[in-house]
């Protein structure tokens, strides 16, 4: 989870929805990222629908592919 009140990270990861928030404010596009210990983005889930998010099993599968069990 990340709080990004100034939208700095949102812009850096290119997930900004310009004018899509309340009263035309900028908001984040729904997204989940898995970033490894080397700060490399290893998995991304993006959507345009705020009600659609990655299912927990999708995230766990991606995480297990990045970091095999037992390591």
Beta strands, then each sheet from edge to edge (+ up, - down):
strand 1: 16-17
strand 2: 27-28
strand 3: 31-35
strand 4: 41-46
sheet 1: 1+ 2-
sheet 2: 3+ 4-
end
